[in-house]
């Protein structure tokens, strides 16, 4: 019986791709003096931004991140929007009696910039980067469950990166891979997500004990029609845990 549903933020609840890509381009342009190709940035957007900036050729990426990322993010945060269908799914889960929480790599100051609307009323707590050792460590999931008063065997975690799925497994909760997020079916399957979720309504089925049917689904076609390119080139998607809260997908 599921008594709590935990969610990653970026990619699962908030479609922040344009915000993250534009922010990374701005910061890289400041550091490099030239704007990296958008397609290149798109393929790196799921990474923690320090790693993404380093992959774009930015030297001393951590220092550049600290100096410029928050201001650039604030300029582009208005482009982020709630994932269509996510609040409807969360309302159904709330009405069913489940508690809900967000577990993110985002720093709280950036979460506060997002327009989360009624999501604020639907979650009982938000665990941010500053609150616990970050994913893929299990600690933020454990902290959220402690705040909710729910045991690990009564909870599930919905994420969209390998880091999310690994954190869920390490915490001992059931995991769902959100295919509308930053990573594709191959990456989430390789990370051993317990379920692949095609759309937000599938979270309801997962929480209420009626898993969605994914057998025979054409994941290749699903990738082909996504609105942004994805990187399925074998990167393991681990979070950067060196003290730099993430504003991107692995959050």
N, C-alpha and C positions, 0 to 999 in steps of 0.2 A: 504494500500500500504506500503510495507516494503522498507525503505530507508537505513537501516543499520542492519548488522548482527554482533553480538558480540559473542565471543567464549571464553570459558575457555581454558586454555593451556594444562595442563597435562591430558592425557586421551582423549582429544578431538582433538587437533592438533598434540600433541607429544605423542607417546607411550613410556612412561617413567617408566613402571613397573619394568623392570629389574634394571634400575638405582636406583629407590627408594628402592626396596627390598634389593639390595646389600648394599646401603648406610645405611639403618636401621640396617642391620646385622652387619656391621662394627662398627657403633657407639655403638650398644648394647654390642658387644663383648668387646669393649674398657672399657665400664662401668661395665659389669658383670663378665668379665673374661672367659666367655663361649659364644659360638655362639648359638642364639636361633634357633629352627628348622625353616627351610625355609617356610614350609607350614603355620606355625603360623604367620610369618611375612607377607606372602602373604595376609592373611585374614585381616591384619591391615593396608595395604599399602595405602588405600584410605583416611585414617585419616591424619590430620595435624601431623607432625612427633613428636612433643612434646607429644601428646596424644598417639601415637603409641608406643613411647619409654616407657612411663609410663605403658601402657598395657603389655609391655614385661618385666616389673619388674624393670625398671631402676629408682633408687631413684634420686631425684632432677633432673628430666628429662629436665626441662627448662635450667638449668645450663649446663648439659651434651650436650644438643642440641647446645647451644651457643658456647661451646668449641670445638666441634668435627664435627658437621654436614656438614658445608661448605667444609671442607677439604676432607671428605669422599665422598661428592657429586661430587666434582671435579675429584676424582679418577675414578668415574663410569659414568660420564656424557656422555662419548663417546658411551655408550650402548643405549642411547635414539635415537629414529628415528621418522621422520614424519609419521603419520598414513597414510597408503596407500590410495590414492584417495582424500586426504584432499586438496592438492594444486589444483588439477583439479576442485574440487567443488568450491574452493575459486576464481579461475580464472573465472569460469562461473558467479559467483555472482558479481565479479568486472566488467565484461564485460556488465552485465545487468544494471550497473549503481549504484549498492549499495555500500555504504561505509562499511568498516570492521574494527573491533578492537578486541584486546585480553584483557580480564579482568581476572587477575590471582592473586592467593594468594602467588605466588613466589616472593621472593625479587629480585630486578633488577639485582643484581650481579650474581644470579644463572641463570636468564633468559639469561644474556649475555654469559653464558658458553654453552648454547644450540646451536646446528647447525640448525637454522631455515630456512636456504636457502632462497628460493624465497618468503617464507611467509613474510619476512621483506618488500618486495615490494608490498605485497597484502594487508597489514593492514595500516591504517592511524594513529593509535596510540596504545600503549600498556600501560594499567593501572596495576601497580604492587602493592605489599603489602604496600609499603611506601607511596603511593599516596593518599589513602583514607581509612577510616575504612573498614576492610575487610569483604568479604562475610561470613555469609549470610546477612550482612547489604546491603542495596541497593546502598550505596554511590559510590562504584567504577563503577557500571553500569551507574549511573547518571553522574559521571565525564566523562566517555568515551563518552556518548551521548552529553554532553556539548561541549567536544572537537570536536566532529563530526558535531555539529549543527543540530542534529536530535531529534525530539520529541519522547517521550516514546511510543506513540501509532503508531509510524512508525518504530519500532525496534523489533528485536527478539534476544534472548540469548540462545546459545547452551552450555549445560553443561552436566556433567556425574555423578553428585552427588546430594544428597538431598539439600546440602548447596547451590549449584548453582541454583537449581530450586526455592528454597525459596528466594534467592536474586533476581531472575528475577521477581517473583510475587510481592515482596515488592517494586521493582522499577517500576512496572506497564508495563512490556514488555511481549511479548509472549515468551514462553519457549519451548525448544526442548531438550529431553533427549537422549543423545548419547549412544546407547547400545554397542558401541565398546570400551567404556571407562572402568572406574574402578568399576562401579556399574551396577546392573542388572535391568531388567524390573520391578520387584517387588518394589525395592527401589525407582525408578524414578516415578512409578505409585503412590506409597504411598505419594510421595512429590507433586503430582498433576502436573506433566509435561503436558503441553498442547498437545504435540505430542511426540511419541516415534520414534526415528530415527534409522533405522537399519544399515545404512552405510552412509558415508559422502555425497554421491550424494543426499540423502534425504534432506540435508540442502538447496540445490538448490530449490527443490520443495517447501519447507517451505517458503523460502524467496520470491519466485515468485508467491506464492498464490495457489500452487497446492499441498496440503498436501499428504504425502505418505500414502498408505493404509496399516494399520497394523492389521485389523480385520482378525482373524483366524490364525495369525502367531503363530508358536509354540515357545513361549518364553522359555519354559522348555528345549526344545532341544537346543535353542540358548545358554542358560547357560551351558548346558552340554558340548558343543564343544568349549567353550572359552579356550584360551591357558593358562589361570591362574585361580585358584579357586577364588571365590568371597565370601564375607561375606554378607549373606542376613538375618542375625540374629537379625534384628530389631534395629540396631544402627542408630541413626538419622543423622549421618554424619555432624553434625554442625561443623563449623570451629572453631579452637582455635583462639581467638581474643586477646590474652594476649601479643602480640608483637613478635611472632615468625613466620616469613614468612615460608610458607609451600613449600616443594619441592616435594610433592606427589600429590595424585589424587584430593583431594578436593581443587583444585587450579584454 
